[in-house]
Amino acid sequence: MCKLKFTDKMLISLKCTMIQECMNSDYVYFDFFGENRPDDDQEDLYAKVEETLEQMPEDELMKFYKEYVNSSGKEMN
């Protein structure tokens, strides 16, 4: 069984989903960043999501992708 490679397309999809989910839900924000949501503006959130995703190991990226993108039907084709 081969391991699924995390692709650029998946990363774009995850980034868009996490930005939207973090704007809408304190729970998702906490789950993703491990901290309570401050009163950030949208630009700060975009930068924070991008930076966090860049530093995240592939297995963590896959965890969030499966939880928030695949299960929500937002996966990019």
Steps between C-alpha positions, in 0.01 A plus 500: 500500500657829394483812710297786356723796413374838612475707180505874427133476398417348838699776675305773317173330589604461864616861523170637365298268723698579815472875447122471462460254787721704736298815423176316578589284799690555824525120535670458161733792573603339828535154342717636220717750688479361855401838643191715546403722210608862542320786330727477195403660176469285188844589366665381822305175485606434138866550592470288813332211314759512223793505744353218710440279196855560373644377831265205547627144433324310220319264739350798685400661169330175403317485836348844450433432133305183582315665787404829340522463122414139411224462756338832406480425128716806421774299334632652179476275193 
